[in-house]
Structures are given as structure tokens and as C-alpha cells.
Amino acid sequence: MQKLFDDTRTYLPGDPELEIIGDRDKLAQWRHKGVGPAYYRLGRKIIYQGADLNRWADANRHEPSGAAF
């Protein structure tokens, strides 16, 4: 699968690249609920690694079943 994020980069909430998976509030809700991509909490800062974001995106990939309704 094509990578959506640069594996070697770190991302912060509010970075425009993260908008592809959710806005700042959605990411905060996911962290509170214990779902969403892995992250680091360094003091009050939240950091996402590109490799973790790509793993999470790949794990949430769905194949269409091809079944007609």
C-alpha cells in the first residue's frame, strides 16, 4: 500500500497532514477513548510518528466485498 505519511517524520496535532484522518478534536477524542493511532505524550505535547500513522491506516483498510445489495 502507498504510504500516507512519511515514516521518518513526527507529526503534531494541528499539522495539516493529519487532517486526512481527523481534525485536532477528533484525535483528542480518540486518545481519550483509547483508540486511534499510537502516540507519544511528552509532558503536555502529543507526538505521532509517521510509521505509527501508516501502520494504523493500513490496519483500518477495508476491501469491498463485491456483494450487491
CHARMM internal coordinates of N, CA and C (Angstrom, degrees):
IC EDIT
DIST 1 N 1 CA 1.4539
DIST 1 CA 1 C 1.5196
ANGL 1 N 1 CA 1 C 109.57
DIST 1 C 2 N 1.2921
ANGL 1 CA 1 C 2 N 115.09
DIHE 1 N 1 CA 1 C 2 N 145.35
DIST 2 N 2 CA 1.4521
ANGL 1 C 2 N 2 CA 120.72
DIHE 1 CA 1 C 2 N 2 CA 176.02
DIST 2 CA 2 C 1.5226
ANGL 2 N 2 CA 2 C 109.27
DIHE 1 C 2 N 2 CA 2 C -66.87
DIST 2 C 3 N 1.3170
ANGL 2 CA 2 C 3 N 116.32
DIHE 2 N 2 CA 2 C 3 N 137.27
DIST 3 N 3 CA 1.4641
ANGL 2 C 3 N 3 CA 119.60
DIHE 2 CA 2 C 3 N 3 CA -179.46
DIST 3 CA 3 C 1.5214
ANGL 3 N 3 CA 3 C 109.94
DIHE 2 C 3 N 3 CA 3 C -80.22
DIST 3 C 4 N 1.3179
ANGL 3 CA 3 C 4 N 115.12
DIHE 3 N 3 CA 3 C 4 N 133.60
DIST 4 N 4 CA 1.4640
ANGL 3 C 4 N 4 CA 120.42
DIHE 3 CA 3 C 4 N 4 CA 179.36
DIST 4 CA 4 C 1.5234
ANGL 4 N 4 CA 4 C 111.81
DIHE 3 C 4 N 4 CA 4 C -83.33
DIST 4 C 5 N 1.3423
ANGL 4 CA 4 C 5 N 116.04
DIHE 4 N 4 CA 4 C 5 N -26.49
DIST 5 N 5 CA 1.4571
ANGL 4 C 5 N 5 CA 121.17
DIHE 4 CA 4 C 5 N 5 CA -175.65
DIST 5 CA 5 C 1.5249
ANGL 5 N 5 CA 5 C 109.66
DIHE 4 C 5 N 5 CA 5 C -126.27
DIST 5 C 6 N 1.3139
ANGL 5 CA 5 C 6 N 116.17
DIHE 5 N 5 CA 5 C 6 N 154.42
DIST 6 N 6 CA 1.4643
ANGL 5 C 6 N 6 CA 122.17
DIHE 5 CA 5 C 6 N 6 CA 176.46
DIST 6 CA 6 C 1.5279
ANGL 6 N 6 CA 6 C 108.13
DIHE 5 C 6 N 6 CA 6 C -74.29
DIST 6 C 7 N 1.3370
ANGL 6 CA 6 C 7 N 117.04
DIHE 6 N 6 CA 6 C 7 N 117.85
DIST 7 N 7 CA 1.4679
ANGL 6 C 7 N 7 CA 121.80
DIHE 6 CA 6 C 7 N 7 CA -177.62
DIST 7 CA 7 C 1.5224
ANGL 7 N 7 CA 7 C 113.49
DIHE 6 C 7 N 7 CA 7 C -58.01
DIST 7 C 8 N 1.3120
ANGL 7 CA 7 C 8 N 118.28
DIHE 7 N 7 CA 7 C 8 N -27.85
DIST 8 N 8 CA 1.4681
ANGL 7 C 8 N 8 CA 121.28
DIHE 7 CA 7 C 8 N 8 CA -174.15
DIST 8 CA 8 C 1.5293
ANGL 8 N 8 CA 8 C 112.77
DIHE 7 C 8 N 8 CA 8 C -93.46
DIST 8 C 9 N 1.2941
ANGL 8 CA 8 C 9 N 117.64
DIHE 8 N 8 CA 8 C 9 N -1.04
DIST 9 N 9 CA 1.4625
ANGL 8 C 9 N 9 CA 121.05
DIHE 8 CA 8 C 9 N 9 CA -175.74
DIST 9 CA 9 C 1.5271
ANGL 9 N 9 CA 9 C 111.46
DIHE 8 C 9 N 9 CA 9 C -102.25
DIST 9 C 10 N 1.3164
ANGL 9 CA 9 C 10 N 116.27
DIHE 9 N 9 CA 9 C 10 N 151.97
DIST 10 N 10 CA 1.4633
ANGL 9 C 10 N 10 CA 121.57
DIHE 9 CA 9 C 10 N 10 CA 170.56
DIST 10 CA 10 C 1.5224
ANGL 10 N 10 CA 10 C 108.29
DIHE 9 C 10 N 10 CA 10 C -104.34
DIST 10 C 11 N 1.3215
ANGL 10 CA 10 C 11 N 115.52
DIHE 10 N 10 CA 10 C 11 N 146.72
DIST 11 N 11 CA 1.4687
ANGL 10 C 11 N 11 CA 122.16
DIHE 10 CA 10 C 11 N 11 CA -177.98
DIST 11 CA 11 C 1.5202
ANGL 11 N 11 CA 11 C 108.97
DIHE 10 C 11 N 11 CA 11 C -123.70
DIST 11 C 12 N 1.3120
ANGL 11 CA 11 C 12 N 115.40
DIHE 11 N 11 CA 11 C 12 N 144.81
DIST 12 N 12 CA 1.4598
ANGL 11 C 12 N 12 CA 122.61
DIHE 11 CA 11 C 12 N 12 CA 177.75
DIST 12 CA 12 C 1.5216
ANGL 12 N 12 CA 12 C 109.10
DIHE 11 C 12 N 12 CA 12 C -113.00
DIST 12 C 13 N 1.3375
ANGL 12 CA 12 C 13 N 117.65
DIHE 12 N 12 CA 12 C 13 N 147.55
DIST 13 N 13 CA 1.4683
ANGL 12 C 13 N 13 CA 118.72
DIHE 12 CA 12 C 13 N 13 CA 174.04
DIST 13 CA 13 C 1.5278
ANGL 13 N 13 CA 13 C 108.90
DIHE 12 C 13 N 13 CA 13 C -53.79
DIST 13 C 14 N 1.3085
ANGL 13 CA 13 C 14 N 116.00
DIHE 13 N 13 CA 13 C 14 N 135.76
DIST 14 N 14 CA 1.4542
ANGL 13 C 14 N 14 CA 120.62
DIHE 13 CA 13 C 14 N 14 CA -176.72
DIST 14 CA 14 C 1.5136
ANGL 14 N 14 CA 14 C 112.58
DIHE 13 C 14 N 14 CA 14 C 100.90
DIST 14 C 15 N 1.3515
ANGL 14 CA 14 C 15 N 117.87
DIHE 14 N 14 CA 14 C 15 N -16.54
DIST 15 N 15 CA 1.4618
ANGL 14 C 15 N 15 CA 119.93
DIHE 14 CA 14 C 15 N 15 CA 174.81
DIST 15 CA 15 C 1.5272
ANGL 15 N 15 CA 15 C 108.24
DIHE 14 C 15 N 15 CA 15 C -64.22
DIST 15 C 16 N 1.3217
ANGL 15 CA 15 C 16 N 117.24
DIHE 15 N 15 CA 15 C 16 N 133.48
DIST 16 N 16 CA 1.4683
ANGL 15 C 16 N 16 CA 119.03
DIHE 15 CA 15 C 16 N 16 CA -176.96
DIST 16 CA 16 C 1.5336
ANGL 16 N 16 CA 16 C 113.83
DIHE 15 C 16 N 16 CA 16 C -60.35
DIST 16 C 17 N 1.3164
ANGL 16 CA 16 C 17 N 117.86
DIHE 16 N 16 CA 16 C 17 N -27.38
DIST 17 N 17 CA 1.4603
ANGL 16 C 17 N 17 CA 120.79
DIHE 16 CA 16 C 17 N 17 CA 179.88
DIST 17 CA 17 C 1.5335
ANGL 17 N 17 CA 17 C 112.12
DIHE 16 C 17 N 17 CA 17 C -64.76
DIST 17 C 18 N 1.3248
ANGL 17 CA 17 C 18 N 117.71
DIHE 17 N 17 CA 17 C 18 N -28.18
DIST 18 N 18 CA 1.4597
ANGL 17 C 18 N 18 CA 121.22
DIHE 17 CA 17 C 18 N 18 CA -179.89
DIST 18 CA 18 C 1.5270
ANGL 18 N 18 CA 18 C 112.66
DIHE 17 C 18 N 18 CA 18 C -74.43
DIST 18 C 19 N 1.3343
ANGL 18 CA 18 C 19 N 117.33
DIHE 18 N 18 CA 18 C 19 N -14.51
DIST 19 N 19 CA 1.4679
ANGL 18 C 19 N 19 CA 120.64
DIHE 18 CA 18 C 19 N 19 CA -179.66
DIST 19 CA 19 C 1.5217
ANGL 19 N 19 CA 19 C 111.65
DIHE 18 C 19 N 19 CA 19 C -60.13
DIST 19 C 20 N 1.3354
ANGL 19 CA 19 C 20 N 117.84
DIHE 19 N 19 CA 19 C 20 N -21.07
DIST 20 N 20 CA 1.4614
ANGL 19 C 20 N 20 CA 120.64
DIHE 19 CA 19 C 20 N 20 CA 179.91
DIST 20 CA 20 C 1.5311
ANGL 20 N 20 CA 20 C 111.26
DIHE 19 C 20 N 20 CA 20 C -63.93
DIST 20 C 21 N 1.3465
ANGL 20 CA 20 C 21 N 117.75
DIHE 20 N 20 CA 20 C 21 N -28.37
DIST 21 N 21 CA 1.4631
ANGL 20 C 21 N 21 CA 119.76
DIHE 20 CA 20 C 21 N 21 CA 179.62
DIST 21 CA 21 C 1.5238
ANGL 21 N 21 CA 21 C 112.71
DIHE 20 C 21 N 21 CA 21 C -106.05
DIST 21 C 22 N 1.3111
ANGL 21 CA 21 C 22 N 118.19
DIHE 21 N 21 CA 21 C 22 N -19.20
DIST 22 N 22 CA 1.4566
ANGL 21 C 22 N 22 CA 119.89
DIHE 21 CA 21 C 22 N 22 CA 178.49
DIST 22 CA 22 C 1.5183
ANGL 22 N 22 CA 22 C 111.19
DIHE 21 C 22 N 22 CA 22 C 163.33
DIST 22 C 23 N 1.3074
ANGL 22 CA 22 C 23 N 115.88
DIHE 22 N 22 CA 22 C 23 N 155.20
DIST 23 N 23 CA 1.4603
ANGL 22 C 23 N 23 CA 119.28
DIHE 22 CA 22 C 23 N 23 CA 178.29
DIST 23 CA 23 C 1.5313
ANGL 23 N 23 CA 23 C 109.98
DIHE 22 C 23 N 23 CA 23 C -78.08
DIST 23 C 24 N 1.3035
ANGL 23 CA 23 C 24 N 115.40
DIHE 23 N 23 CA 23 C 24 N 176.59
DIST 24 N 24 CA 1.4659
ANGL 23 C 24 N 24 CA 121.93
DIHE 23 CA 23 C 24 N 24 CA -176.78
DIST 24 CA 24 C 1.5308
ANGL 24 N 24 CA 24 C 111.94
DIHE 23 C 24 N 24 CA 24 C -55.79
DIST 24 C 25 N 1.3371
ANGL 24 CA 24 C 25 N 116.99
DIHE 24 N 24 CA 24 C 25 N -41.66
DIST 25 N 25 CA 1.4675
ANGL 24 C 25 N 25 CA 120.71
DIHE 24 CA 24 C 25 N 25 CA -179.93
DIST 25 CA 25 C 1.5264
ANGL 25 N 25 CA 25 C 112.09
DIHE 24 C 25 N 25 CA 25 C -67.12
DIST 25 C 26 N 1.3344
ANGL 25 CA 25 C 26 N 116.64
DIHE 25 N 25 CA 25 C 26 N -40.56
DIST 26 N 26 CA 1.4675
ANGL 25 C 26 N 26 CA 120.44
DIHE 25 CA 25 C 26 N 26 CA 179.16
DIST 26 CA 26 C 1.5242
ANGL 26 N 26 CA 26 C 110.24
DIHE 25 C 26 N 26 CA 26 C -63.44
DIST 26 C 27 N 1.3326
ANGL 26 CA 26 C 27 N 117.50
DIHE 26 N 26 CA 26 C 27 N -43.40
DIST 27 N 27 CA 1.4609
ANGL 26 C 27 N 27 CA 120.57
DIHE 26 CA 26 C 27 N 27 CA 178.30
DIST 27 CA 27 C 1.5282
ANGL 27 N 27 CA 27 C 110.98
DIHE 26 C 27 N 27 CA 27 C -62.20
DIST 27 C 28 N 1.3289
ANGL 27 CA 27 C 28 N 117.37
DIHE 27 N 27 CA 27 C 28 N -39.18
DIST 28 N 28 CA 1.4668
ANGL 27 C 28 N 28 CA 121.12
DIHE 27 CA 27 C 28 N 28 CA 177.51
DIST 28 CA 28 C 1.5317
ANGL 28 N 28 CA 28 C 110.82
DIHE 27 C 28 N 28 CA 28 C -64.64
DIST 28 C 29 N 1.3319
ANGL 28 CA 28 C 29 N 117.58
DIHE 28 N 28 CA 28 C 29 N -40.37
DIST 29 N 29 CA 1.4681
ANGL 28 C 29 N 29 CA 121.24
DIHE 28 CA 28 C 29 N 29 CA 177.38
DIST 29 CA 29 C 1.5244
ANGL 29 N 29 CA 29 C 110.58
DIHE 28 C 29 N 29 CA 29 C -62.17
DIST 29 C 30 N 1.3335
ANGL 29 CA 29 C 30 N 116.41
DIHE 29 N 29 CA 29 C 30 N -43.80
DIST 30 N 30 CA 1.4612
ANGL 29 C 30 N 30 CA 120.06
DIHE 29 CA 29 C 30 N 30 CA 179.46
DIST 30 CA 30 C 1.5193
ANGL 30 N 30 CA 30 C 111.57
DIHE 29 C 30 N 30 CA 30 C -62.78
DIST 30 C 31 N 1.3441
ANGL 30 CA 30 C 31 N 117.03
DIHE 30 N 30 CA 30 C 31 N -41.99
DIST 31 N 31 CA 1.4704
ANGL 30 C 31 N 31 CA 119.34
DIHE 30 CA 30 C 31 N 31 CA 178.46
DIST 31 CA 31 C 1.5208
ANGL 31 N 31 CA 31 C 110.39
DIHE 30 C 31 N 31 CA 31 C -62.70
DIST 31 C 32 N 1.3211
ANGL 31 CA 31 C 32 N 117.11
DIHE 31 N 31 CA 31 C 32 N -41.46
DIST 32 N 32 CA 1.4641
ANGL 31 C 32 N 32 CA 121.63
DIHE 31 CA 31 C 32 N 32 CA 179.69
DIST 32 CA 32 C 1.5317
ANGL 32 N 32 CA 32 C 111.26
DIHE 31 C 32 N 32 CA 32 C -62.98
DIST 32 C 33 N 1.3452
ANGL 32 CA 32 C 33 N 116.56
DIHE 32 N 32 CA 32 C 33 N -38.54
DIST 33 N 33 CA 1.4645
ANGL 32 C 33 N 33 CA 121.75
DIHE 32 CA 32 C 33 N 33 CA -179.18
DIST 33 CA 33 C 1.5258
ANGL 33 N 33 CA 33 C 112.79
DIHE 32 C 33 N 33 CA 33 C -83.76
DIST 33 C 34 N 1.3278
ANGL 33 CA 33 C 34 N 117.33
DIHE 33 N 33 CA 33 C 34 N -8.52
DIST 34 N 34 CA 1.4586
ANGL 33 C 34 N 34 CA 120.42
DIHE 33 CA 33 C 34 N 34 CA -179.53
DIST 34 CA 34 C 1.5187
ANGL 34 N 34 CA 34 C 113.33
DIHE 33 C 34 N 34 CA 34 C 77.79
DIST 34 C 35 N 1.3270
ANGL 34 CA 34 C 35 N 117.10
DIHE 34 N 34 CA 34 C 35 N 25.87
DIST 35 N 35 CA 1.4634
ANGL 34 C 35 N 35 CA 121.80
DIHE 34 CA 34 C 35 N 35 CA 176.32
DIST 35 CA 35 C 1.5236
ANGL 35 N 35 CA 35 C 108.39
DIHE 34 C 35 N 35 CA 35 C -121.90
DIST 35 C 36 N 1.3224
ANGL 35 CA 35 C 36 N 116.26
DIHE 35 N 35 CA 35 C 36 N 179.49
DIST 36 N 36 CA 1.4580
ANGL 35 C 36 N 36 CA 120.01
DIHE 35 CA 35 C 36 N 36 CA 179.50
DIST 36 CA 36 C 1.5185
ANGL 36 N 36 CA 36 C 111.47
DIHE 35 C 36 N 36 CA 36 C 90.00
DIST 36 C 37 N 1.3179
ANGL 36 CA 36 C 37 N 116.35
DIHE 36 N 36 CA 36 C 37 N -173.66
DIST 37 N 37 CA 1.4626
ANGL 36 C 37 N 37 CA 120.28
DIHE 36 CA 36 C 37 N 37 CA -176.54
DIST 37 CA 37 C 1.5306
ANGL 37 N 37 CA 37 C 112.45
DIHE 36 C 37 N 37 CA 37 C -70.61
DIST 37 C 38 N 1.3359
ANGL 37 CA 37 C 38 N 115.23
DIHE 37 N 37 CA 37 C 38 N 156.14
DIST 38 N 38 CA 1.4658
ANGL 37 C 38 N 38 CA 121.02
DIHE 37 CA 37 C 38 N 38 CA 176.33
DIST 38 CA 38 C 1.5287
ANGL 38 N 38 CA 38 C 109.34
DIHE 37 C 38 N 38 CA 38 C -64.30
DIST 38 C 39 N 1.3158
ANGL 38 CA 38 C 39 N 115.85
DIHE 38 N 38 CA 38 C 39 N 150.49
DIST 39 N 39 CA 1.4659
ANGL 38 C 39 N 39 CA 120.69
DIHE 38 CA 38 C 39 N 39 CA -179.25
DIST 39 CA 39 C 1.5237
ANGL 39 N 39 CA 39 C 109.50
DIHE 38 C 39 N 39 CA 39 C -150.17
DIST 39 C 40 N 1.3178
ANGL 39 CA 39 C 40 N 114.76
DIHE 39 N 39 CA 39 C 40 N 165.82
DIST 40 N 40 CA 1.4605
ANGL 39 C 40 N 40 CA 122.28
DIHE 39 CA 39 C 40 N 40 CA 173.69
DIST 40 CA 40 C 1.5159
ANGL 40 N 40 CA 40 C 108.06
DIHE 39 C 40 N 40 CA 40 C -111.45
DIST 40 C 41 N 1.3188
ANGL 40 CA 40 C 41 N 116.23
DIHE 40 N 40 CA 40 C 41 N 140.70
DIST 41 N 41 CA 1.4682
ANGL 40 C 41 N 41 CA 121.32
DIHE 40 CA 40 C 41 N 41 CA 171.42
DIST 41 CA 41 C 1.5252
ANGL 41 N 41 CA 41 C 106.25
DIHE 40 C 41 N 41 CA 41 C -112.31
DIST 41 C 42 N 1.3154
ANGL 41 CA 41 C 42 N 114.97
DIHE 41 N 41 CA 41 C 42 N 113.18
DIST 42 N 42 CA 1.4577
ANGL 41 C 42 N 42 CA 121.38
DIHE 41 CA 41 C 42 N 42 CA 178.92
DIST 42 CA 42 C 1.5242
ANGL 42 N 42 CA 42 C 107.28
DIHE 41 C 42 N 42 CA 42 C -114.79
DIST 42 C 43 N 1.3168
ANGL 42 CA 42 C 43 N 115.43
DIHE 42 N 42 CA 42 C 43 N 97.84
DIST 43 N 43 CA 1.4595
ANGL 42 C 43 N 43 CA 119.26
DIHE 42 CA 42 C 43 N 43 CA -172.24
DIST 43 CA 43 C 1.5147
ANGL 43 N 43 CA 43 C 107.97
DIHE 42 C 43 N 43 CA 43 C 66.62
DIST 43 C 44 N 1.3200
ANGL 43 CA 43 C 44 N 115.84
DIHE 43 N 43 CA 43 C 44 N -120.44
DIST 44 N 44 CA 1.4715
ANGL 43 C 44 N 44 CA 120.34
DIHE 43 CA 43 C 44 N 44 CA 177.61
DIST 44 CA 44 C 1.5234
ANGL 44 N 44 CA 44 C 112.47
DIHE 43 C 44 N 44 CA 44 C -97.99
DIST 44 C 45 N 1.3200
ANGL 44 CA 44 C 45 N 116.73
DIHE 44 N 44 CA 44 C 45 N -1.64
DIST 45 N 45 CA 1.4694
ANGL 44 C 45 N 45 CA 121.51
DIHE 44 CA 44 C 45 N 45 CA -177.94
DIST 45 CA 45 C 1.5261
ANGL 45 N 45 CA 45 C 110.99
DIHE 44 C 45 N 45 CA 45 C -88.74
DIST 45 C 46 N 1.3259
ANGL 45 CA 45 C 46 N 115.71
DIHE 45 N 45 CA 45 C 46 N 140.95
DIST 46 N 46 CA 1.4569
ANGL 45 C 46 N 46 CA 123.00
DIHE 45 CA 45 C 46 N 46 CA 174.53
DIST 46 CA 46 C 1.5173
ANGL 46 N 46 CA 46 C 106.26
DIHE 45 C 46 N 46 CA 46 C -109.92
DIST 46 C 47 N 1.3354
ANGL 46 CA 46 C 47 N 115.79
DIHE 46 N 46 CA 46 C 47 N 132.96
DIST 47 N 47 CA 1.4656
ANGL 46 C 47 N 47 CA 121.52
DIHE 46 CA 46 C 47 N 47 CA -179.18
DIST 47 CA 47 C 1.5221
ANGL 47 N 47 CA 47 C 108.60
DIHE 46 C 47 N 47 CA 47 C -132.05
DIST 47 C 48 N 1.3070
ANGL 47 CA 47 C 48 N 115.57
DIHE 47 N 47 CA 47 C 48 N 134.05
DIST 48 N 48 CA 1.4613
ANGL 47 C 48 N 48 CA 122.62
DIHE 47 CA 47 C 48 N 48 CA 174.84
DIST 48 CA 48 C 1.5191
ANGL 48 N 48 CA 48 C 108.20
DIHE 47 C 48 N 48 CA 48 C -111.94
DIST 48 C 49 N 1.3232
ANGL 48 CA 48 C 49 N 117.42
DIHE 48 N 48 CA 48 C 49 N 136.69
DIST 49 N 49 CA 1.4583
ANGL 48 C 49 N 49 CA 121.22
DIHE 48 CA 48 C 49 N 49 CA 174.06
DIST 49 CA 49 C 1.5194
ANGL 49 N 49 CA 49 C 108.63
DIHE 48 C 49 N 49 CA 49 C -93.36
DIST 49 C 50 N 1.3231
ANGL 49 CA 49 C 50 N 115.40
DIHE 49 N 49 CA 49 C 50 N 140.85
DIST 50 N 50 CA 1.4548
ANGL 49 C 50 N 50 CA 120.58
DIHE 49 CA 49 C 50 N 50 CA -179.32
DIST 50 CA 50 C 1.5210
ANGL 50 N 50 CA 50 C 112.65
DIHE 49 C 50 N 50 CA 50 C -56.31
DIST 50 C 51 N 1.3367
ANGL 50 CA 50 C 51 N 117.53
DIHE 50 N 50 CA 50 C 51 N -40.75
DIST 51 N 51 CA 1.4703
ANGL 50 C 51 N 51 CA 120.79
DIHE 50 CA 50 C 51 N 51 CA -179.85
DIST 51 CA 51 C 1.5254
ANGL 51 N 51 CA 51 C 110.58
DIHE 50 C 51 N 51 CA 51 C -62.23
DIST 51 C 52 N 1.3432
ANGL 51 CA 51 C 52 N 118.07
DIHE 51 N 51 CA 51 C 52 N -39.53
DIST 52 N 52 CA 1.4695
ANGL 51 C 52 N 52 CA 121.26
DIHE 51 CA 51 C 52 N 52 CA 178.22
DIST 52 CA 52 C 1.5255
ANGL 52 N 52 CA 52 C 111.05
DIHE 51 C 52 N 52 CA 52 C -66.78
DIST 52 C 53 N 1.3276
ANGL 52 CA 52 C 53 N 116.76
DIHE 52 N 52 CA 52 C 53 N -39.16
DIST 53 N 53 CA 1.4637
ANGL 52 C 53 N 53 CA 120.48
DIHE 52 CA 52 C 53 N 53 CA 178.77
DIST 53 CA 53 C 1.5263
ANGL 53 N 53 CA 53 C 110.89
DIHE 52 C 53 N 53 CA 53 C -64.62
DIST 53 C 54 N 1.3391
ANGL 53 CA 53 C 54 N 116.98
DIHE 53 N 53 CA 53 C 54 N -41.27
DIST 54 N 54 CA 1.4631
ANGL 53 C 54 N 54 CA 120.54
DIHE 53 CA 53 C 54 N 54 CA 178.37
DIST 54 CA 54 C 1.5228
ANGL 54 N 54 CA 54 C 111.56
DIHE 53 C 54 N 54 CA 54 C -65.47
DIST 54 C 55 N 1.3421
ANGL 54 CA 54 C 55 N 117.08
DIHE 54 N 54 CA 54 C 55 N -40.27
DIST 55 N 55 CA 1.4758
ANGL 54 C 55 N 55 CA 120.43
DIHE 54 CA 54 C 55 N 55 CA 177.17
DIST 55 CA 55 C 1.5206
ANGL 55 N 55 CA 55 C 110.70
DIHE 54 C 55 N 55 CA 55 C -62.23
DIST 55 C 56 N 1.3296
ANGL 55 CA 55 C 56 N 116.73
DIHE 55 N 55 CA 55 C 56 N -44.27
DIST 56 N 56 CA 1.4555
ANGL 55 C 56 N 56 CA 121.40
DIHE 55 CA 55 C 56 N 56 CA 179.81
DIST 56 CA 56 C 1.5338
ANGL 56 N 56 CA 56 C 110.48
DIHE 55 C 56 N 56 CA 56 C -63.29
DIST 56 C 57 N 1.3306
ANGL 56 CA 56 C 57 N 117.09
DIHE 56 N 56 CA 56 C 57 N -45.03
DIST 57 N 57 CA 1.4615
ANGL 56 C 57 N 57 CA 120.74
DIHE 56 CA 56 C 57 N 57 CA 179.68
DIST 57 CA 57 C 1.5282
ANGL 57 N 57 CA 57 C 110.27
DIHE 56 C 57 N 57 CA 57 C -61.84
DIST 57 C 58 N 1.3340
ANGL 57 CA 57 C 58 N 117.02
DIHE 57 N 57 CA 57 C 58 N -42.16
DIST 58 N 58 CA 1.4580
ANGL 57 C 58 N 58 CA 120.51
DIHE 57 CA 57 C 58 N 58 CA 179.91
DIST 58 CA 58 C 1.5319
ANGL 58 N 58 CA 58 C 111.24
DIHE 57 C 58 N 58 CA 58 C -65.42
DIST 58 C 59 N 1.3183
ANGL 58 CA 58 C 59 N 117.44
DIHE 58 N 58 CA 58 C 59 N -37.60
DIST 59 N 59 CA 1.4657
ANGL 58 C 59 N 59 CA 121.68
DIHE 58 CA 58 C 59 N 59 CA 179.17
DIST 59 CA 59 C 1.5307
ANGL 59 N 59 CA 59 C 111.64
DIHE 58 C 59 N 59 CA 59 C -68.34
DIST 59 C 60 N 1.3136
ANGL 59 CA 59 C 60 N 117.21
DIHE 59 N 59 CA 59 C 60 N -21.86
DIST 60 N 60 CA 1.4672
ANGL 59 C 60 N 60 CA 121.59
DIHE 59 CA 59 C 60 N 60 CA -179.33
DIST 60 CA 60 C 1.5242
ANGL 60 N 60 CA 60 C 112.53
DIHE 59 C 60 N 60 CA 60 C -100.72
DIST 60 C 61 N 1.3072
ANGL 60 CA 60 C 61 N 116.36
DIHE 60 N 60 CA 60 C 61 N 13.87
DIST 61 N 61 CA 1.4661
ANGL 60 C 61 N 61 CA 121.50
DIHE 60 CA 60 C 61 N 61 CA 178.42
DIST 61 CA 61 C 1.5233
ANGL 61 N 61 CA 61 C 109.28
DIHE 60 C 61 N 61 CA 61 C -76.85
DIST 61 C 62 N 1.3265
ANGL 61 CA 61 C 62 N 115.80
DIHE 61 N 61 CA 61 C 62 N 136.82
DIST 62 N 62 CA 1.4587
ANGL 61 C 62 N 62 CA 121.51
DIHE 61 CA 61 C 62 N 62 CA 179.79
DIST 62 CA 62 C 1.5265
ANGL 62 N 62 CA 62 C 109.36
DIHE 61 C 62 N 62 CA 62 C -122.84
DIST 62 C 63 N 1.3078
ANGL 62 CA 62 C 63 N 115.58
DIHE 62 N 62 CA 62 C 63 N 136.05
DIST 63 N 63 CA 1.4685
ANGL 62 C 63 N 63 CA 122.38
DIHE 62 CA 62 C 63 N 63 CA 175.38
DIST 63 CA 63 C 1.5247
ANGL 63 N 63 CA 63 C 108.05
DIHE 62 C 63 N 63 CA 63 C -94.70
DIST 63 C 64 N 1.3170
ANGL 63 CA 63 C 64 N 117.68
DIHE 63 N 63 CA 63 C 64 N 134.60
DIST 64 N 64 CA 1.4632
ANGL 63 C 64 N 64 CA 118.56
DIHE 63 CA 63 C 64 N 64 CA 175.39
DIST 64 CA 64 C 1.5337
ANGL 64 N 64 CA 64 C 109.87
DIHE 63 C 64 N 64 CA 64 C -65.76
DIST 64 C 65 N 1.3045
ANGL 64 CA 64 C 65 N 115.44
DIHE 64 N 64 CA 64 C 65 N 142.74
DIST 65 N 65 CA 1.4680
ANGL 64 C 65 N 65 CA 119.95
DIHE 64 CA 64 C 65 N 65 CA -176.36
DIST 65 CA 65 C 1.5257
ANGL 65 N 65 CA 65 C 111.71
DIHE 64 C 65 N 65 CA 65 C -79.96
DIST 65 C 66 N 1.3169
ANGL 65 CA 65 C 66 N 117.27
DIHE 65 N 65 CA 65 C 66 N -23.32
DIST 66 N 66 CA 1.4531
ANGL 65 C 66 N 66 CA 120.57
DIHE 65 CA 65 C 66 N 66 CA -177.69
DIST 66 CA 66 C 1.5094
ANGL 66 N 66 CA 66 C 113.36
DIHE 65 C 66 N 66 CA 66 C 80.77
DIST 66 C 67 N 1.3220
ANGL 66 CA 66 C 67 N 117.83
DIHE 66 N 66 CA 66 C 67 N -0.98
DIST 67 N 67 CA 1.4648
ANGL 66 C 67 N 67 CA 121.31
DIHE 66 CA 66 C 67 N 67 CA 179.81
DIST 67 CA 67 C 1.5268
ANGL 67 N 67 CA 67 C 109.75
DIHE 66 C 67 N 67 CA 67 C -77.35
DIST 67 C 68 N 1.3029
ANGL 67 CA 67 C 68 N 115.80
DIHE 67 N 67 CA 67 C 68 N 133.84
DIST 68 N 68 CA 1.4620
ANGL 67 C 68 N 68 CA 120.56
DIHE 67 CA 67 C 68 N 68 CA 177.14
DIST 68 CA 68 C 1.5357
ANGL 68 N 68 CA 68 C 109.15
DIHE 67 C 68 N 68 CA 68 C -85.59
DIST 68 C 69 N 1.2985
ANGL 68 CA 68 C 69 N 115.03
DIHE 68 N 68 CA 68 C 69 N 148.93
DIST 69 N 69 CA 1.4778
ANGL 68 C 69 N 69 CA 119.99
DIHE 68 CA 68 C 69 N 69 CA 178.69
DIST 69 CA 69 C 1.4812
ANGL 69 N 69 CA 69 C 110.66
DIHE 68 C 69 N 69 CA 69 C -89.39
END
COOR INIT
IC SEED 1 N 1 CA 1 C
IC BUILD
